[in-house]
Amino acid sequence: MTYSSLEQRMAGAYPAMLPAFVPKKNAQVSLEGQREFYDLMRNLYQMLFDNPLLVVTTLHEDDAFPTRYKKGYGKPELEVNVLKIKRAIEDLLKKMFLLGQGGEVKLNRRQLRILSDLGVSDLNKLPDAWIWMSRRAGADQVAFAYCLFDEEHRYTPDIYASLFEEGPFRRLEDWMLSQGYRAFDIYNSSWADYRLTLTYANPVWGEGRPNGGNEYKIRHTGISAQYDAYTREPAALGLCIPGGLSFFLEHFGEMDQRVREFVIRTTQKCDGCRYCVQTDKTGKRPLAGIPVSHEEEEHSLCPYFPGYSYKWTRIDDDLVDDIIAFLTFMDGFAGDKAHSARCRKAGQ
């Protein structure tokens, strides 16, 4: 998509993350009332996308980090401007949530104008669903902002199906569901950053709720999808490798041909960076690279941080076949006691 400004790019995250309307049946608020609030939030996000100057004073030329790790781009001002528009929108959303709770909220002139344009001119007469989503048991700012009315419904699979190639994504999703994987809407409610992520996790690795993401403290096989508006390709899907990659590389010889080729192609090769031995004062610790042999070639594969390389911004049927094959291989070790101990340690 082409954006007219950096601010429009960032504002675009909110309509992109807004799920389809799925109300909660038999709620305190009618279906029509829930629809009214959903339409209000959808109109809000469209307004901010169409005109980011509603919440900021200056627009900047569109730009984005090449990757979600923000390294090596040499533009410190980019992150400053990203945070300005992000904080401006988040401040508005937080105040709207607090208004629904009946709190004392001081709105600035811009925020008052936005609410007025949305048809909310009397702050003492908020829509019923606005108040309900702010005050119900377990109410949180993210569910409020994205109209996650039904606590039992998983909203993120449909969001990410629309952001990726839907056919391959649905095929991967169908396979995981057929194997007993479960979907989780993952977001931060203790401090709202308004990022909705999706995780599919296989409960045979443990009944605990996954942490989200595919990079740290991974205890279950599965996938995790995220959306970072500040990157050139915001949506990314990652493979979840429980306990880290070392264990599975040690069993490289047991992989079938497809999994071996996938692992060789995807895993970071040891380049001698020496990160793995930086704390070794003896100078005798060997590098962490794990040697594997494939088709008469020797490789030293780095087991560190596999979540960085096992992540893709586009998916197709070939990648889905690779992911399914590797998930199947890893799930074969779900009952391994030694590896289960590694997973518990990794999740601490």
Backbone hydrogen bonds, N-H to C=O, Kabsch-Sander energy under -0.5 kcal/mol:
donor,donor_aa,acceptor,acceptor_aa,energy
6,L,60,H,-2.5
9,R,5,S,-1.8
10,M,6,L,-2.3
11,A,7,E,-2.5
12,G,8,Q,-1.7
13,A,10,M,-1.5
14,Y,11,A,-1.3
16,A,12,G,-1.6
17,M,13,A,-1.7
18,L,14,Y,-1.1
22,V,20,A,-0.5
25,K,23,P,-0.6
27,A,24,K,-0.8
34,Q,30,S,-2.3
35,R,31,L,-2.3
36,E,32,E,-2.2
37,F,33,G,-1.9
38,Y,34,Q,-2.4
39,D,35,R,-2.7
40,L,36,E,-1.9
41,M,37,F,-2.4
42,R,38,Y,-2.7
43,N,39,D,-2.6
44,L,40,L,-2.1
45,Y,41,M,-2.4
46,Q,42,R,-2.0
47,M,43,N,-2.5
48,L,44,L,-2.3
49,F,45,Y,-2.0
50,D,46,Q,-2.7
51,N,47,M,-2.3
54,L,51,N,-1.9
55,V,52,P,-2.2
56,V,52,P,-1.4
65,F,230,Y,-2.9
70,K,67,T,-1.2
78,L,75,K,-1.5
79,E,75,K,-0.8
80,V,76,P,-1.2
81,N,77,E,-2.2
82,V,78,L,-2.4
83,L,79,E,-2.3
84,K,80,V,-1.6
85,I,81,N,-1.6
86,K,82,V,-2.1
87,R,83,L,-2.8
88,A,84,K,-1.9
89,I,85,I,-2.1
90,E,86,K,-2.5
91,D,87,R,-2.4
92,L,88,A,-1.5
93,L,89,I,-2.4
94,K,90,E,-2.6
95,K,91,D,-2.1
96,M,92,L,-2.2
97,F,93,L,-2.1
98,L,94,K,-2.4
99,L,95,K,-2.4
100,G,96,M,-1.8
101,Q,97,F,-1.0
102,G,99,L,-1.5
103,G,98,L,-2.2
105,V,103,G,-0.7
107,L,105,V,-0.7
112,L,108,N,-2.4
113,R,109,R,-1.9
114,I,110,R,-2.2
115,L,111,Q,-2.3
116,S,112,L,-2.1
117,D,113,R,-2.6
118,L,114,I,-1.3
119,G,116,S,-1.7
120,V,115,L,-3.1
121,S,119,G,-0.8
123,L,121,S,-0.7
125,K,122,D,-2.0
131,I,127,P,-1.8
132,W,128,D,-2.6
133,M,129,A,-2.7
134,S,130,W,-0.9
134,S,131,I,-0.5
135,R,131,I,-1.4
136,R,132,W,-2.3
139,A,136,R,-2.2
144,F,140,D,-1.9
145,A,141,Q,-2.5
146,Y,142,V,-2.2
147,C,144,F,-1.0
148,L,143,A,-2.3
149,F,147,C,-1.8
150,D,22,V,-0.6
151,E,149,F,-0.7
153,H,150,D,-1.2
155,Y,153,H,-0.7
158,D,155,Y,-0.5
159,I,155,Y,-1.1
160,Y,156,T,-2.5
161,A,157,P,-2.0
162,S,158,D,-1.4
163,L,159,I,-0.8
164,F,160,Y,-1.8
166,E,164,F,-0.7
169,F,165,E,-2.1
170,R,166,E,-3.0
171,R,167,G,-2.0
172,L,168,P,-2.4
173,E,169,F,-2.6
174,D,170,R,-2.9
175,W,171,R,-2.0
176,M,172,L,-2.4
177,L,173,E,-2.6
178,S,174,D,-2.1
179,Q,175,W,-1.1
179,Q,176,M,-0.7
180,G,177,L,-1.4
181,Y,176,M,-2.5
182,R,201,A,-2.8
184,F,199,T,-2.3
186,I,184,F,-0.7
186,I,197,T,-2.9
187,Y,185,D,-0.5
189,S,187,Y,-0.6
196,L,194,Y,-0.6
197,T,186,I,-2.8
197,T,195,R,-0.6
198,L,225,A,-2.2
199,T,184,F,-1.9
200,Y,223,I,-2.5
201,A,182,R,-2.4
201,A,199,T,-0.5
202,N,221,T,-2.0
205,W,202,N,-1.7
206,G,203,P,-1.9
219,R,217,K,-0.5
222,G,240,C,-0.9
223,I,200,Y,-1.3
224,S,238,G,-2.4
225,A,198,L,-2.7
226,Q,236,A,-2.4
228,D,234,P,-2.0
229,A,227,Y,-0.5
231,T,228,D,-1.8
232,R,65,F,-1.8
236,A,226,Q,-2.4
237,L,312,W,-3.2
238,G,224,S,-3.4
239,L,310,Y,-2.4
240,C,222,G,-2.9
241,I,239,L,-0.6
243,G,218,I,-2.5
244,G,241,I,-1.7
245,L,303,P,-0.8
249,L,245,L,-2.3
250,E,246,S,-2.1
251,H,247,F,-0.5
251,H,248,F,-0.7
252,F,249,L,-1.7
254,E,251,H,-1.9
255,M,252,F,-1.8
260,R,256,D,-2.6
261,E,257,Q,-2.4
262,F,258,R,-2.3
263,V,259,V,-2.7
264,I,260,R,-2.7
265,R,261,E,-2.3
266,T,262,F,-1.9
267,T,263,V,-2.6
270,C,300,S,-3.2
277,V,274,R,-1.0
278,Q,275,Y,-1.3
280,D,277,V,-1.5
281,K,279,T,-0.7
290,I,301,L,-3.0
292,V,299,H,-2.8
294,H,297,E,-2.8
297,E,294,H,-1.3
299,H,292,V,-2.8
301,L,290,I,-2.6
301,L,299,H,-0.6
302,C,268,Q,-3.0
308,Y,305,F,-1.6
309,S,305,F,-0.6
310,Y,306,P,-2.7
311,K,309,S,-1.4
312,W,237,L,-2.8
320,V,316,D,-2.3
321,D,317,D,-2.4
322,D,318,D,-2.0
323,I,319,L,-2.9
324,I,320,V,-2.7
325,A,321,D,-2.2
326,F,322,D,-2.4
327,L,323,I,-2.9
328,T,324,I,-2.5
329,F,325,A,-2.0
330,M,326,F,-2.8
331,D,327,L,-2.8
332,G,328,T,-0.9
332,G,329,F,-0.8
333,F,330,M,-2.3
334,A,331,D,-1.5
336,D,333,F,-1.9
340,S,336,D,-2.5
341,A,337,K,-1.9
342,R,338,A,-1.5
343,C,339,H,-2.3
344,R,340,S,-2.2
345,K,341,A,-2.1
346,A,342,R,-2.7
347,G,343,C,-1.8
348,Q,345,K,-1.2
